[in-house]
Amino acid sequence: MAYEVTATRRRPKIFDELAGQDFVVATLKNSLEHGHIAHAYLFSGPRGCGKTSAARILARSLNCEQGPTVTPCGVCPACQEISRGASLDIIEIDGASNTGVNDVRQIKDEVLFPPNSGRYKVYIIDEVHMLSNSAFNALLKTIEEPPPYIVFIFATTELHKVPATIKSRCQQFAFRLIPLELIASMLKATCREMHIQAEDEALFWIAKESTGSLRDAYTLFDQVTAFSDGHIRSALIREKLGLLGLDNLNALAEACVENDSTQAFTLIDDMLNAGVAIEQFITDLAGYYHSILFIKAGITRESLLDYSPDRFSPKVLEGLNKLQLEHALDLLLTLYRDIRYSIAPRFELETVVSKLCWLNRWISPLDLRAAIVEAQRALGFPGSSGVAGGSSAAAGMELRDSSLPSPPPPVPKQLPQEPNRRFSSSQAGFLTENFDRLMAAKALGGPPPEFVKPLSPAHNAAEPPGSVPETGRQEPGIAGSIEENPVDPTAHPHGSPDSPRLAPQVERVLHVFRGTVVKEQ
């Protein structure tokens, strides 16, 4: 007889053999007993948890000669044909390979014909989320009002990709991950059936690595059985698959607690030379500290700890507190994220292990805060009589003697004030007039003129602020005004060779100055 893998040989044949799906089993069995057969079902959930097996059991229950029944006989021609996959009335379709609308049109044509020999024609579409939008739209009318002898069963691992219009036309069943204890018990039953000796720790490790998928557990079980020669041992699994094991983890953690970095680096070298991958090393070490943290929190379930609590090192349990364990986990998880970009992963690992060697001397901010509060209470400082972490002094981490005078409040630093650049109309006229006279004299090559003196303060006070003329100059008639006594450029005996060149510059500078005066005002 040809070899058959364990996942296929142990596939459930009836609902009672469907492990870990109590809600699905109870609902389908009640529907069959009362004759409430829906025309479309949608099974969703993780891989390897029994979706396709449940669809085949439902199809067998509908077409069994004694059915519809919750316990198909398995010996009638209909049950035998369904088990072999040779039934003409049970059509299994791979949604990943038949994604187009033409495939759905073929189904729409086939549903018009009644079943060949059974009561129902059942369409099982696996990975239905792979269908295209056009294919889904073509299915809508068919699954909403199919012929009475048609039943659709959809299975998917990604429910969010199925359109809401399809979901609303189906009865939905959510399959769950299978508990580790149940997987371990089923593996133990498989060992008895195959006459294989196995350690409980080895079977529990297989169940843990399957992450809730029974099919994955059976696949890993077949792999381990192939090199175990009829005796599955945890030591052999660690040797063949490159795992650390609890004994090595205890030795490494004890070296870290004792601050023995030399021993820790030696253990790392031995384990890496034995074939343990660095990623697996980090994963196992993080899982170890995670289990220690759970034990410190009072959790003793083996499904969460991976091992019995009494197998962990008492020295590590006593040498580290919860905050230090959390810090160790943070270091290892950060290392696992960063190691993919590292040019020397082993150096990264050894650096983190070196930090773990002084982990018992690491003080968390909460511990430091509590120590400060205790010191304040012992020294008799006021405000330190509350619980640790509750006083305002501890919150600021300050120690202050109440007998000393409190320091004066800090004087706010004042920025240098900008000088007042606002001009009254008389000041603006005075500055502009002197500027005009100076530039005109320079253009003619004459001596500097006598500047106009500013007006008296009384005159400035009499003039309302903000009364600068539009040009920024004094009105004609004031003594010294250029408009009143203009300068004749031809009066110079020798002329000025710079006059043609300086005149435009004088006008531009004067224009800018006048505009600045107006804007500042």
ABEGO torsion letter per residue (X at the ends): XBBBBAAAAABBABAAABBGBAAAAAAAAAAAAAGBBBABBBBBEBBGAGAAAAAAAAAAAAABAAOBBABBAGABAAAAAAAAGABAABBBBBAAABABAAAAAAAAAAAABBBAABABBBBBBBGAAABBAAAAAAAAAAAABBBAABBBBBBBABAAABBAAAAAABBBBBBBBBBAAAAAAAAAAAAAAAGBBBBAAAAAAAAAAAGGBAAAAAAAAAAAAAAAGGBBBAAAAAAAAGBAEAAAAAAAAAAAAAGBAAAAAAAAAAAAAAGBBAAAAAAAAAAAAAAAAAAAAGBABAAAAGBBAAABBAAAAAABBAAAAAAAAAAAAAAAAAAAABABAAAAAAAAAAAAAAAAABBBAAAAAAAAAAAAAAAGBBGAABBBGABAAAAAGBBBBAABBBBBBBBBBBBBBBBBABBBAAAAAAAAAAAAAAAAAAAAGBBBBBBBBBBBAAAAAABBBGABBAAGBBBBGBBGBAAABBBBAAABAAEBAAAAAAAAAAAAAAAAAAAAAAAAX
